[in-house]
Amino acid sequence: MQNQENNALQDPPPRRWQADPVRRRAGWPRQGAVLGAALLLSACTLGPDFKTPGLPAAAQGADYTPSPVPARTAQAPVPGGQSQQLLPGQDIPAQWWAVFRSEPLDRLIRDALAQSPTLASAQATLREAQANYEAQSGSLLWPQVNGTLGGTRQRASQVSTQVPGGQLLTLYNAQVNVSYALDVFGGNRRALEGAQATLEAQRYQVEAVYLTLTGNLVTTAIREAALRAQLQATREVLKAQQQQLDVIEKQFDTGAIPKSTVLQQRTQVAQTLATVPAIEKSLAQTRHQLAVYAGRLPSEAGLPEFDLASLSLPAELPLSLPSELARQRPDVRASEARLHAASAEIGVATANLYPKFNLTGSYGSSATRTRELFRSASDFWSVGAALAQPIFDGGSLRAQKRAAVAAYDAAAGQYRDTVLGAFQNVADALRALEIDATALQTQATAESLARQSLDLTTTQFRAGAVSYVQLLTAQQAWLQTHTALVQAQAARYADTAALFQALGGGWWNRGELADATIAPAADATPAAAPAQN
């Protein structure tokens, strides 16, 4: 290696050797040998080779929760109360929202994906990252070649030319300069590896934005449907109370009941009526939010309306294996890519501690007349090599390496936190499916009993067999159970959407979202954190 460096650093040959085309051609192979030998040295790449951290041992099992989740949920005799079966290992469709079998919902989401500013911004950022990566790879991997062509006219100094009065000179120049930084210790390759990982992180960020957008659209549509159902239930209760008030007022007119009973019923009607504006307000705000998610102004027409009757609860739900979850969640993949980039930065910081090699060359022609350009007598060329070795920097480079290692540790902690959050999301969704199905079953029973009790109490009150207080109690019980039933029905749909989101949304079954063409990163073998060199 020492001999190679000496050859590369020797002085340029004399002019007479340079002007001889035979000897000049014989000299280039020796310079090429130096370049080839230096390129062979570039096989060394310092720093850790990244490997995806392994998942916890518990993730290799079949359960997301401490105790197994039932394979089938409870069933209730109301809309949205059908039993759902979990199918472990079944793949998730790319258009996961299609399981609700709602054509308006499907159309809304497709339109939103085409005109959402949030998704468009993420895609543009991905294209920017792609272009930046290509620019960086061009500057790090390839020689830099620049050509210049120019002419100058000057009056030479009498002192420098020793010509009385000086003289006017015109000089024409045409030149090509080449420079190439030899990546002997792999610093450039590590930098490019980090740039590629950063690009991959942005790619998965686009997928995360896609999943968040579709999830927000579905859950907001379900919230709108729930509010419409709640508003309808409140109006049904209000209608029943108003009918009862009419009966009581007639009884009061005949002197059958005291005025206090009429006032109590009027108060009940007023209280129920007072809840309507709050529901209408929430419904309007939900509609506005849905329009914004869809990339529209709230004032734009054409936004579909949703109610629970227009949605179907899927009878079968896919459930990915825990060992597959980390590869399916775009936020986990993005965090992994950022961890990869941090690992590459350790390699860059390590390579900065070692010498840097640079090759330069130039070839051109210089003459005082344009017709003399490119003649052999006007040609000039040079080849050089340089080595730069840090000698004293006050500990700056080693501090930069320690900072890179600390940044990797921070990224590793963020990765583990993201993985834990992903498993928590799935566990929460599974338990919600189980518990909310049971809650709906119980709530359906309670609402049915409360309705039967109200009907019976109303009949008895009209016959004078029970007091108004008993009727009022029955009305309040049915109002509470009826409203809770609607909320429990909506929860079943929301739980289903939450499970699909928690499992990653099936993005791997869909094509690219951005114009940039990016090859997916190869899955790395799980291993421990990278060691330091």
FIMI-664082 format. One record per residue (C-alpha): x negated, y negated, z negated. Coordinates in steps of 0.2 Angstrom, whole numbers, plus 5000, padded with zeros to 4 digits. Layout:
N
XYZ/...
//
This chain:
533
500050005000/498549884996/497849915014/499549875021/499749715012/497949665017/498349695035/499949595034/499049445025/497549435037/497249275046/497949255064/496849305078/495749175087/496549085102/495549175115/496149345109/497949275109/497849215127/497349395133/498949485137/498149655136/497349625119/498949535113/500049685118/498849795109/498949695093/500849705091/500849885087/499749855072/500949725066/502349845069/501549975059/501449855044/503249815046/503749995047/502750045032/503549905022/505249955028/504850135021/504550055004/506249985004/506950155000/506750104982/508250024974/508149974956/509549964944/510950084939/511850184952/513750154948/514850294943/516650274938/516850294919/517750454915/519450444907/519850494889/520050684886/521850664882/522150594900/521650774906/523250844899/525050834905/525850714893/525850524891/526550524874/526150614857/527650724859/528250794876/529650694885/531150794889/531250844907/533050784909/533850634901/535550634892/537150604902/538550484899/540250484908/540150304914/539350224930/537450234928/537550364915/537050514926/535650624920/533850604927/532550734930/530750704929/529650794942/527850804937/526550794951/527850724964/527150584975/527950414974/528650334990/527850174997/529550084997/530050144979/531450024978/532450134991/532850254977/534250134972/535050154989/535549964990/535449905008/535449715002/534049744990/533049835003/533349685015/532949555002/531249644998/530749655016/531149475019/530249425003/528649525008/528649425025/528849255018/528249255000/526949124997/526149224982/525849374993/525249265008/523949174996/523249334990/523049405008/522249245013/521049254998/520649435004/520249375021/519149245014/518249375003/518049485019/517249335028/516049295014/515549475013/515149475031/514149315030/513149385015/512849545024/512149455039/510949355029/510349495018/510149635030/509649565046/508149455052/508549275054/508049205071/508149025075/507648935092/507148755094/506948655110/506348475109/505348335115/504448185107/503648025113/502447935102/501047815102/499447885094/498447795082/496747725088/495947795073/496547965075/496347975094/494747865095/495547785111/495447595112/497247535109/497847705106/498947795119/500647855123/500948045122/502448145127/502548325119/503848455124/504148605113/505048775114/504948895100/505749045092/505549075073/505949245065/505949275046/506449435037/506449465018/505949645015/507049725002/505649824994/506549844977/508349844983/508849674976/509749624993/510549794994/511149774976/511849604980/512749664995/513449814984/514049684972/514849584986/515749744993/516349784975/517049604973/517949624990/518649784985/519249704969/520149574979/520949704990/521649794975/522249624969/523349604984/524049774980/524449714962/525249564969/526349664981/526849784966/527249634955/528249544968/529249704972/529449744954/530049564950/531349564964/532049734958/532149694940/532849514943/534149594955/534549714941/534649574928/535849484940/536949634941/536949654922/537449474919/538849484932/539449644923/539349554906/540249404913/541549514920/541749604903/541849444894/543249384906/544149544903/544049524885/544649344887/546049394897/546649524884/546449394870/547449264880/548849394883/548849424865/548949244861/550449224872/551349364862/550849284846/551449114851/553149184856/553249274839/552849114830/554149024840/555449154833/554749134815/554149304814/552349264810/551549114801/550548974811/548949034803/548949184814/549149084829/547748974824/546649124821/547049194838/546749024847/545049024838/544549194844/545049144862/543948984860/542449074853/542549204867/542749064880/541248974873/540149124877/540549104896/539448954900/537949034892/538149184903/538449084919/536948974915/535849134914/536649204930/536249044939/534449034933/534249214938/534849184955/533649034957/532249144951/532749284963/532649154978/530949094973/530249274972/531049294990/530049144996/531649034997/532348874990/533748904977/534848794988/534648905003/536049015009/536049195013/535449264996/536349434993/537249454977/537049604966/538149704954/537949874945/539149954957/538049914972/536550014964/536350204963/535350274949/534150414956/534450584949/532550634951/531050534946/529250574951/527950574937/526150574942/524950674932/523950574919/522350614927/522950534943/523550374935/521950274935/521750304954/523550244958/523650084947/522949934958/522549834942/521449984936/520649994953/520249814953/519549814936/518449964941/517849864956/517349714945/516449844934/515549904950/515049724954/514349694936/513349854938/512549794954/512149624946/511049724934/510049794949/509849614956/509249554940/508049704939/507349674956/507049494953/505649544940/504649624954/503749554969/504649484984/503949515002/504349405017/503849425035/503849275047/503449255065/503549125079/503249115097/503348965108/502648845121/502048675119/501448555133/501448375138/502348405154/503948505156/503248605171/501848665160/503048745147/503048935146/501348945155/500049065147/498948915142/500348835133/500948985123/500648995105/501249125092/500949175074/501349315062/501249305044/501749395028/501949335010/502149404993/502849314978/502649384961/503349294945/501949264933/502649154920/504449094919/504749074900/505749234899/507049174911/507149324922/507249454908/508549344900/509549354916/509449544916/510049544898/511449434903/511849554917/511849694905/513049604893/514149554908/514249744912/514749784894/516049654895/516749724911/516749904904/517749844889/519049754901/519149914912/519450024896/520749904891/521649904908/521650094908/522450094890/523749964896/524150074911/524450224900/525450124888/526550064902/526950234907/527250304890/528450154886/529450184902/529650374898/530150344881/531350204887/532150324899/532450454886/533050334872/534050224883/534950374891/535450434874/535950254869/537050244884/537850404880/538150344862/538750174867/539950254880/540750354866/540850204855/541650094868/542950224872/543450244854/543450054852/544650034867/545750174861/545850094844/546249924852/547649994863/548450084848/548249934836/548949814849/550449934851/550749944832/550549754830/551849724843/552949844833/552549754817/551649904810/549949824807/549349654802/548549524813/546949554803/546849734809/547149684827/545849544826/544549674819/544949794833/544749664846/543049614840/542449794839/542949824857/542149654863/540549704855/540449884861/541049834878/539649704880/538349834873/538949964885/538549844900/536849804893/536449994891/537050024909/535849894915/534449964904/534450124914/534150044930/532849934923/531950084915/531850174932/531050024940/529850004926/529250184928/528950164947/527950004943/526950084929/526450234940/525750114954/527250094966/526550214979/525450084988/524250224994/525650285006/525750115014/524650025027/523549875023/524349715018/523049595025/522349555041/520549595035/520049775039/519349855023/518850035021/519450105004/518050134992/517550314990/518050394973/516550404962/516150554951/516650514933/515150484922/514450384908/514050204909/512450164920/510750174912/509550024912/507950034922/
//
